[in-house]
Amino acid sequence: MASKADRVPANVPGHWYVDSTCIACAVCTGDAPANFAMTDDGSSAYVFKQPSGPELAQAATAMGDCPVQAIGNDA
């Protein structure tokens, strides 16, 4: 389960985030490319835009598919 205390600094403010347990597999960027991206150095994913509307389903899929449960949603 993701920890909001360990959020990756690149995340934009909001309920959705990626934490430091991310292994940079890029599954989330494939599932929800409108919301997740990889850091410039490729070390982690992060939320660059908080999901809304139909994007919420894609973000939820990304959360479920994350192999290390690094995606959190505090909504």
ZAMARKE-232883 format. One line per field, with one value per atom (N, C-alpha, C, CB): y, z, x negated; atom name; residue in one letter. Coordinates in Angstrom, 1 decimal. Last residue first. Glycine has a CB too. Layout:
ZAMARKE-232883
y	Y/...
z	Z/...
x	X/...
atomo	CA/...
residuo	A/...
//
This chain:
ZAMARKE-232883
y	10.1/10.7/9.9/10.7/9.3/9.6/10.3/10.6/6.9/7.8/8.1/7.3/5.8/6.0/7.0/6.5/3.3/4.4/4.5/4.1/1.1/2.4/3.6/2.6/-1.7/-0.9/0.5/-1.7/-3.1/-2.9/-2.0/-2.2/-3.3/-4.5/-4.3/-5.1/-1.8/-1.5/-2.7/-0.3/-2.3/-3.0/-2.8/-2.6/-0.6/-2.0/-2.8/-2.4/1.9/1.5/0.0/2.3/1.7/1.8/1.4/3.3/1.7/0.5/0.5/0.5/4.3/3.1/1.8/3.0/5.7/5.8/4.7/7.2/5.0/4.7/4.7/5.6/6.2/4.8/4.3/4.4/8.9/8.2/6.7/8.6/9.9/9.5/8.7/10.8/10.7/9.4/8.9/9.3/12.9/12.4/11.0/13.3/13.2/13.6/13.0/15.1/13.0/12.5/13.0/10.9/15.5/14.7/14.2/15.6/15.1/15.7/14.9/15.9/13.7/15.1/15.8/15.0/11.5/12.0/13.4/12.0/9.4/10.4/10.8/11.6/6.8/7.5/8.5/6.4/6.9/6.8/7.3/7.4/7.3/6.5/6.2/7.2/8.8/7.5/6.6/6.7/11.4/10.4/9.0/10.6/12.6/12.8/11.8/14.2/10.3/11.4/11.5/11.2/9.5/9.1/10.3/8.0/10.0/10.1/9.6/11.6/10.0/9.5/9.7/8.0/11.0/11.4/11.0/10.8/10.1/11.5/11.9/11.6/7.4/8.3/9.8/8.1/4.9/6.2/7.3/6.5/2.6/2.5/3.9/1.9/3.5/2.9/2.8/1.5/4.5/5.4/4.8/5.8/2.2/3.3/4.3/4.0/0.8/0.2/1.3/-0.9/1.5/2.3/1.7/2.4/0.7/-0.3/0.3/-1.4/2.0/2.5/1.5/3.1/1.1/0.5/0.9/-1.0/2.9/2.8/2.1/4.1/3.7/2.3/1.9/1.4/6.4/6.0/4.5/6.5/6.8/6.9/6.3/6.2/8.9/7.7/7.9/7.6/10.0/10.1/8.8/10.7/11.8/10.7/11.0/10.6/14.2/12.9/11.8/12.6/16.8/16.2/14.9/16.1/18.3/18.2/17.6/19.6/16.2/17.4/17.3/17.8/14.5/14.5/15.9/13.6/14.8/15.2/15.2/14.4/13.5/14.9/15.5/15.5/10.7/11.2/12.7/10.4/10.2/10.6/11.0/11.8/9.1/8.8/9.2/7.3/9.7/10.3/10.1/9.6/8.1/9.5/10.2/10.1/5.0/5.8/7.3/5.4/2.2/3.4/4.3/4.2/-1.2/0.0/1.2/0.0
z	-1.6/-1.7/-0.8/-3.1/-1.7/-0.4/-0.4/0.3/-3.4/-3.6/-2.2/-4.6/-4.7/-3.7/-4.1/-2.4/-6.0/-6.3/-5.2/-7.7/-5.4/-5.2/-5.5/-6.0/-5.6/-4.9/-4.5/-3.6/-7.3/-5.9/-5.1/-6.0/-9.7/-9.1/-7.7/-9.9/-10.6/-10.1/-9.3/-9.1/-11.2/-12.0/-11.4/-13.4/-9.6/-9.4/-10.1/-10.0/-10.6/-9.2/-9.0/-8.3/-13.2/-13.0/-11.5/-13.3/-12.7/-13.3/-13.1/-14.9/-11.7/-10.8/-11.4/-10.6/-14.0/-12.8/-11.8/-12.1/-15.5/-16.0/-14.8/-17.1/-14.0/-14.2/-14.7/-15.3/-14.1/-12.8/-13.0/-12.0/-16.7/-16.3/-15.0/-16.2/-16.8/-17.3/-17.0/-18.8/-14.0/-15.0/-15.5/-16.3/-13.3/-13.1/-14.2/-13.1/-11.9/-12.7/-12.3/-12.7/-11.8/-11.0/-12.0/-9.9/-13.5/-13.6/-12.8/-15.1/-12.9/-13.4/-13.5/-14.7/-10.6/-11.1/-11.6/-10.0/-11.6/-10.8/-11.4/-10.5/-11.5/-12.1/-11.1/-12.4/-11.4/-10.8/-11.7/-9.4/-12.9/-11.7/-11.0/-10.7/-15.2/-15.3/-14.1/-16.3/-15.1/-14.9/-15.0/-13.6/-15.3/-16.3/-16.3/-16.3/-14.3/-14.0/-15.1/-12.6/-16.3/-15.7/-15.4/-16.5/-15.5/-16.4/-15.6/-16.8/-15.5/-15.0/-16.0/-14.6/-16.9/-15.5/-15.0/-14.7/-19.4/-19.2/-17.8/-19.5/-19.3/-19.8/-19.7/-21.3/-17.7/-17.6/-18.0/-16.1/-18.6/-18.2/-18.2/-16.9/-19.1/-20.1/-19.9/-20.3/-16.6/-17.7/-19.0/-18.1/-15.0/-14.9/-16.0/-13.6/-15.9/-16.1/-16.0/-15.1/-15.4/-16.4/-16.7/-17.6/-13.5/-14.5/-15.6/-13.8/-11.2/-12.6/-13.7/-12.8/-8.8/-9.4/-10.8/-9.3/-5.9/-7.3/-7.9/-8.0/-3.3/-3.6/-5.0/-2.8/-3.0/-3.2/-3.5/-2.1/-4.6/-3.5/-3.9/-2.3/-6.4/-6.5/-5.3/-7.9/-6.0/-5.9/-6.2/-4.6/-5.6/-6.3/-6.2/-7.7/-4.4/-3.8/-4.3/-3.9/-4.7/-4.8/-4.2/-6.3/-6.4/-5.2/-5.6/-4.6/-8.5/-8.3/-7.1/-9.6/-7.8/-7.9/-7.7/-6.8/-7.3/-8.6/-8.7/-9.7/-4.8/-4.9/-6.2/-4.7/-4.0/-4.8/-5.0/-6.3/-0.6/-2.0/-2.7/-1.9/1.9/1.1/-0.4/1.1/3.1/3.7/2.9/5.1/1.8/1.5/2.1/1.9/0.6/1.8/1.4/2.6/-0.8/-1.0/0.3/-2.2/0.0/0.0/0.0/1.2
x	8.3/9.7/10.7/10.2/5.7/6.3/7.6/5.3/4.2/5.3/5.9/6.3/1.0/2.0/3.0/1.3/-1.1/-0.2/0.8/0.5/-2.7/-3.3/-2.3/-4.5/-2.4/-1.4/-2.0/-1.0/-4.0/-4.6/-3.6/-5.9/-2.7/-3.3/-3.8/-4.3/0.3/-1.1/-1.6/-1.0/2.9/1.9/0.5/1.9/4.4/4.5/3.5/5.9/3.5/3.3/3.4/4.3/4.5/3.0/2.7/2.5/7.2/6.6/5.1/6.9/7.4/7.7/7.2/9.3/6.8/5.9/6.2/6.1/9.1/7.7/6.7/7.2/11.1/11.1/9.7/12.2/10.4/10.4/10.4/11.6/10.8/9.4/9.4/8.6/13.4/13.1/11.7/13.3/13.0/13.9/13.5/13.9/9.4/10.8/11.7/11.0/6.2/7.2/8.6/7.3/3.7/4.6/5.8/5.2/0.7/2.0/3.0/2.5/-1.5/-1.7/-0.4/-2.5/-2.6/-1.4/-1.7/-0.2/-5.4/-4.8/-3.5/-5.7/-8.0/-6.8/-6.3/-5.7/-11.6/-10.3/-9.2/-10.2/-13.9/-14.0/-12.6/-14.8/-14.3/-13.7/-13.7/-14.4/-15.0/-16.1/-15.6/-16.8/-12.5/-13.5/-14.6/-14.1/-9.9/-10.8/-11.9/-11.5/-7.1/-8.3/-9.2/-9.1/-3.6/-4.8/-6.0/-5.0/0.0/-1.3/-2.4/-1.2/2.2/2.0/0.6/3.0/2.5/2.9/2.6/4.4/1.9/0.8/1.2/0.6/2.5/3.1/2.2/3.6/1.2/2.6/3.3/2.7/-1.4/-0.7/0.8/-1.2/-2.1/-2.1/-1.5/-3.6/-2.0/-1.0/-1.0/-1.3/-4.2/-2.9/-1.8/-2.5/-6.8/-6.1/-4.7/-6.8/-8.6/-8.2/-7.4/-7.4/-9.8/-9.9/-9.6/-11.4/-9.2/-10.3/-10.5/-10.2/-8.2/-8.0/-9.3/-7.7/-8.4/-8.5/-8.4/-7.5/-7.7/-9.1/-9.4/-10.0/-4.5/-5.5/-6.8/-4.9/-2.3/-3.2/-4.2/-4.0/1.1/-0.3/-1.0/-0.7/4.2/3.4/1.9/3.9/5.0/5.3/4.4/6.7/2.4/3.8/3.8/4.1/-0.3/0.6/1.9/0.8/-2.3/-1.5/-0.7/-0.6/-5.4/-3.9/-3.3/-3.4/-8.1/-7.6/-6.1/-8.2/-8.7/-8.6/-8.0/-9.9/-6.7/-7.8/-7.6/-7.7/-5.7/-5.4/-6.6/-4.4/-5.7/-6.8/-6.5/-7.1/-3.3/-4.5/-5.7/-4.7/-1.5/-1.5/-2.7/-0.2/-2.3/-2.4/-2.5/-3.7/-0.6/-1.3/-1.3/-0.9/-0.8/0.0/-0.9/1.0
atomo	N/CA/C/CB/N/CA/C/CB/N/CA/C/CB/N/CA/C/CB/N/CA/C/CB/N/CA/C/CB/N/CA/C/CB/N/CA/C/CB/N/CA/C/CB/N/CA/C/CB/N/CA/C/CB/N/CA/C/CB/N/CA/C/CB/N/CA/C/CB/N/CA/C/CB/N/CA/C/CB/N/CA/C/CB/N/CA/C/CB/N/CA/C/CB/N/CA/C/CB/N/CA/C/CB/N/CA/C/CB/N/CA/C/CB/N/CA/C/CB/N/CA/C/CB/N/CA/C/CB/N/CA/C/CB/N/CA/C/CB/N/CA/C/CB/N/CA/C/CB/N/CA/C/CB/N/CA/C/CB/N/CA/C/CB/N/CA/C/CB/N/CA/C/CB/N/CA/C/CB/N/CA/C/CB/N/CA/C/CB/N/CA/C/CB/N/CA/C/CB/N/CA/C/CB/N/CA/C/CB/N/CA/C/CB/N/CA/C/CB/N/CA/C/CB/N/CA/C/CB/N/CA/C/CB/N/CA/C/CB/N/CA/C/CB/N/CA/C/CB/N/CA/C/CB/N/CA/C/CB/N/CA/C/CB/N/CA/C/CB/N/CA/C/CB/N/CA/C/CB/N/CA/C/CB/N/CA/C/CB/N/CA/C/CB/N/CA/C/CB/N/CA/C/CB/N/CA/C/CB/N/CA/C/CB/N/CA/C/CB/N/CA/C/CB/N/CA/C/CB/N/CA/C/CB/N/CA/C/CB/N/CA/C/CB/N/CA/C/CB/N/CA/C/CB/N/CA/C/CB/N/CA/C/CB/N/CA/C/CB/N/CA/C/CB
residuo	A/A/A/A/D/D/D/D/N/N/N/N/G/G/G/G/I/I/I/I/A/A/A/A/Q/Q/Q/Q/V/V/V/V/P/P/P/P/C/C/C/C/D/D/D/D/G/G/G/G/M/M/M/M/A/A/A/A/T/T/T/T/A/A/A/A/A/A/A/A/Q/Q/Q/Q/A/A/A/A/L/L/L/L/E/E/E/E/P/P/P/P/G/G/G/G/S/S/S/S/P/P/P/P/Q/Q/Q/Q/K/K/K/K/F/F/F/F/V/V/V/V/Y/Y/Y/Y/A/A/A/A/S/S/S/S/S/S/S/S/G/G/G/G/D/D/D/D/D/D/D/D/T/T/T/T/M/M/M/M/A/A/A/A/F/F/F/F/N/N/N/N/A/A/A/A/P/P/P/P/A/A/A/A/D/D/D/D/G/G/G/G/T/T/T/T/C/C/C/C/V/V/V/V/A/A/A/A/C/C/C/C/A/A/A/A/I/I/I/I/C/C/C/C/T/T/T/T/S/S/S/S/D/D/D/D/V/V/V/V/Y/Y/Y/Y/W/W/W/W/H/H/H/H/G/G/G/G/P/P/P/P/V/V/V/V/N/N/N/N/A/A/A/A/P/P/P/P/V/V/V/V/R/R/R/R/D/D/D/D/A/A/A/A/K/K/K/K/S/S/S/S/A/A/A/A/M/M/M/M
//
